[in-house]
């Protein structure tokens, strides 16, 4: 999406002179179309996200009520935010809303009644936040599969007086103990902070494509359209119930194609653009492979840089980036000051505008890192996400920044 350049000095001066903004209320309700009652033990969770992550959140207990369920939370300031909601039951998301923008301003906002769609489990069905650590967890048979960064752990279920407990039985032990929409995790003897459910954007609708041969697949909750040869032939039908696999989900359609979706980063073989899902379609004995989902979902959220311009950052030097795909803004800390800019993600790559920010003075070493970082941002032309979960920003073929969540 297009963005107007920010007049850096004017914005910086305004930020420095502006008084601290007061919190404002954000109200609304969540519903879904299905004519069915909420599952026992269901809860509604609503998150308000800014460029650097979750700014506010609320959990609503239905207490016998049905949808629509009202909610109220407080934005910390007058900035623009993204709001999402999900209904969880048994520790698994059941319905989820698409992100909506809460506009800038001082007044309270009523976003109205937002419609959620059925959550489609993708193998790793839930994402949880354990302090600063993000884990993905799914269940296959009597085992829990945890993904932490590039590592996957398979934990058999053990006897527990309450909740569902999974352990590798090693010494030191790794444990995942599910208690509804919360969990406790011990990673090789180290206890992580209490884990709470995070909300992922809806997986469907999804578009997937592949090259040589060029093919496309469109998936919705209700159906699919597969074009194995640039649209000259179309196979379409209802989308059946998916079968959970070790990496994602398999749909075996009545019309013939078998669709496999794996939750792992997939790079387009022609453009290099990364996507959140690897997709395979098997039709008449031929396997078509490609990528699916929204590249913006890989960028979304907060990142902390470990290298800038090829140089590792010293201990205590903080450079952060937070991408908001709904507002098209990226913001964070640039070693000394706060900064923000517009960004655009297209089929050609990623671009970031010249940043604006505050104008506080800092020690020379921090100012040098800040200048190098801000000078590199407008040179960015694409990004990738490694198997270890690192974000790499490139200027052409040169990596200019590496960051971790």
N, C-alpha and C positions, 0 to 999 in steps of 0.2 A: 504494500500500500504506500502511496506517496506521503512524504512528510515535508513540512516547511523547515528550513534550517533555523536553529535557535540562535538569537543574538546573544552570544555568550556573556559579554560584559554586562548588558542590561539585565539579563536573567540572574547573573551572579549577584549583582548589586541588590536586586529585588529580594533574592533569597536571604542575603545578609541583613537587610533592613526589616524584613517581615517579622511580626511578632509570632510567637508560638501559636499554632492553630489548635482550636479546641476540637474535641471529639464530636462526632455527629452520628445520629442513629440511622441504621439501615434496616428497613422492615420489608416483609414480603411473606409469601407462602409457597409451599411446594406441593405438587400434585402429580398424578399420573392418570393415563386414560383407562387402564385395565379396570374392569369391574370386579375387583377382588379386595378382600380385607387385608390389612397390614398383617404380616406374620407375627407370631408371638415373640415378644422381646425385641421388636424392631425399634430403632432409634433414627431420628433425622439428624444429620450433621451438616452444618453450613460453614463454609470457609470464605473469608475475604482475603484475597491475595493481592499484594503489590509486587513491584519488580523484584524485590529482595525476599519474597516468600510470603508466608502467612502473616497477615497483620491482625486478624481477629477471627475468632471461631466460636461456634455455639453448638451444643448438643441439645436436642429437643426430645423429651420422652413423651410419646403419644398419650399415655394415661387413659386408654380406652377410646381416644378420638381416632377418626379416620382422616384420610386426605380430603381437602387440602389442609396441611399443617402449617400454622403461622410460625414465623421466627422473627427475632429482633437481636441485632448485634450492633456494636459501636465501632465505627471507623476512627482510627487514631488522629486523623487530620483531614484536610480538605482535598487531598490528592485523588486521582483516579485509581480505581481498584477493579478487580475482577472477582465476581461472586459465583460460587458453585455450591450445589447441595447434593446429598446422596442419602438414601435410606439403607441402613445396614441391618442385617438379621443373621444371627449365628456367626458374627465376625466377617461376613461376606457382603459386599455391596449388592443390593437388589435392583435399585433404580438410581439413576444419576442424571443430573441436569447438565445442559451445555453451559459453558461459561457466558456470563453477561457482564457488561461494563457498568460499573457505578461511576457516574461522571464526577468531575471535579466540582467543588462548591462547598459552601458553608452550611447550606440547609440540609435538614434531614431528607432522606430519600426513601420512597416506597417503590420497590421494583415490581410490585404486582404479584400475580400468581404465575409461577414458573413451572413448566411441564417437564417432568423427568421421563426418560425412556428406560426400558429394561437393560440392566447391565449384562453384558456378554462376557463371561469369564474366559480368560485367555491363558489357562495353565497356571501362571502365577496370578492368582485372582485378586490379591489385595496388596496394597502398598501401605506401609506403616512408617511413622516417624518416631524414632527413639532418640529424642534430643536432636543432635545434628546428624545422626545416622539414619539413612533411609533404607528400609529392607522391603523386599517383595516376598510374599509367602503364598504358597498354593498347597493343595492337598491332593494326593493321588493314593487311593486306597487308604491304608493305615499309616501313611507317612506324610510328614510335612516337608516341603521343599522350600528352603530359604535361599534367596539370592541377595548377596551383600556385595556391591561393586561387581567385580568380575567372577566372584566365587559363588558356587552353588553348593549348598549343604543339604543332605538328605537325612532326616531324623525320624526314626521309628517312634510310634506312640508308646507311652509308658503308662502305668497305673497312676491315677491321680484322684484325690478326694474331691476336687472341684476343677472345673474347666477342662481343657484338653492339653495334656502335657506331652511333649515330644523331646527325645534326648538321643544323643549319639552314644551315651554310656562311656565316653572316654574320660580320661583324667589328665588335664582339667576338662570339665564337661561343657558341652554346648547344649543349651536348652531353649526351646520355644514353648511358652506356656500361654495358651490362648484363653482369654476370659471375655468373650463377647467381642465388642469393638475395641478392646484394649488387650495388651499382652505384655508379658515380661520376657526378656531375652538375656541369656547368659552366653557370651561368646568366648569359648575356651577359658572358662573360669572368671571372666570379667563381666560384671552386670552392666548392661546398658540402661540408660534412663527409661522410665516407663514408656511403652509404645502406644501410640494412638493411631487410629485409622486415618489415612490421607485419602483424598478424593482425586481420582484420575478422570480426565475428560472421557466421554463416551467413546468406545472403540468403533461402533457403527453409527452412521454410515462410514464405509471405508472404500477407497479406490486403490487398486493395486495394478502395477504395470511391469512388463518385462520387455527385454530387447532381444532381437535376433533369435527367434522370430518376435516381432512386435505384437504384444497381446495386452488386453486390459480386462479387469474384473471389477465390477461394482457390487458392493454388498450393502444391504440394509437389513434391519431386523426382520423384515418380511420376505425378502427375496434376493436373488442374485442375477447378474447378467454377465456372461463370459464371452468375450470376443477373441478367439484364438488367432485371428489374422487381420488385424487393423480394422475390425468392424465389418468385414465382408460377410462373416458368419456370426450369428448370435445364438447362444444357448442360454436360456433363462428359465427360471422356475422359483419355487418357494425355497426358502432357506430352512433346512431341517434343524432339529436339535443338535447341537454340537457335542462332540466327544472330546473330553479332556485328554490331552497327551502330555508327555513329560515337558514339552517346551511351549505348548499353546493349546490349539484347538483344531479339530478336524470335522469338516462337514462332508458327509457322503450324500450327494444329491440323487434324487430319483431320476434326474435327466442324464446322469452319467458322470459329470466332473466330480472329482474328489478334491476338496480344497483344504490345504494345510496352512495354518497361520502360526508362526513362532514369534514370541516376544523377544527379539534380539535385533540389534542394529544391523541394517542392511543398506549397502551403498549402491546406488544406481550405476550400472556398468558403463553408461555413456557420460553422465554429468558428474558422477561422484557424489551427488547429493545423498546424505544419510536419511534413512527412514526408520521408524521404530519397529517395523515388523518385516520379517522375511516370509514371503508367500510362495507357495507352490500349488499348481493346479495340474492334476493328472487327468487326461481325457484321451480315451481310445489308446491307452498305453503310452502316450507321449507326456512327458513331464515339462511343464512350463514354469520357470522360476523367475522371481522378481521381488519387488519391494512394495510395501503398502503402508498406509497411515499418513500422518501429518508430520513433516519434518519439524514444524514449530513445537510439537509436543516434546521433542528431545531437548530443545533449548530452554523451555519454560522453567522458571524458578531461579534460585540463587546459586551462584558459583563463586568459589574463592580461588584466585590465581595462585599458582605455584611457580610459574615462570613468566617473565615478560621480556620480549625481545631476545629470547634465547638465554637469558640470565636468571638463575633461581633467585627467588625473593628471600631476603634475610629474615630470620625469626623476628616476629613482631611487626613486620611490614604487611599491611592489609590492603589488598586490591581485590575488589569484589565486583561482580556483574549479576544483575537480575533481569531476566527477559520476561516481558508480559506480552504474549501473542495477541491478546484482544485489543490492547491500547496501542501496540506497536512501539512501546518504549522499553529502553534498557537503562538501568541505573545502578549505582553502587558507590563504593568508596575508592578513591584513587590515591591511596597511601596517605594523603593529607586531607583532601577535601571530599565533599560529596559531589557526584556528577550525574548527569543524565543526558540521553540523546534519543533520537528516533532511529529505528532500524527497519529494514525491509528484507523479507525472505522471498525470493522468487525462484523459478526454475533454473535461473542462471547462477544462484548462489546467495550469499548473505552480504549486506552492506550496512554500515553503521555511520551515522552522520557525525559531524564535528560536535563534540560534547560541550555542554554548558555546566556550570557548577558554582559552588561557593568559592571564596577567594581568601581563605585563611592562610597565613604564613606558617611554615613548618621548618624543621631543620633541613639543611641542604641535601642530605642523603635521601630524605623522603621526597623533597621537591624534585630531585633528579628522577626518581622512579615515577613520580606522577607525570612529569613532562614526557618521559619516554612512553608511558602507557597511553596518555591522551593523544600523542602524536601518531601512535600506531593504529588507534581505533578506526580512523577514516580510510586506512589502507586495507582493511579486512575485505576479502572477496568471497570466502566460503568457510565452512566449518566441518568438523567431523567429531564423532564420539567414539572413543576407543573401547576395546573389550573390557578394559579396566574401569570404564565409566568416566574417563577424562574428556573434557571439552577442549578441543584444539581449534583455534582461530588461525586462518591462513591469509596471507597477502600473496596472491598467486600460489606458488608452490612452497613458499617459505612460512613455517609456523611462527607466529608472532606472539601467541599467548597459549598457555596451558593452564587449565583450572579444574578443580574438583568440587563436588557438591559438599 
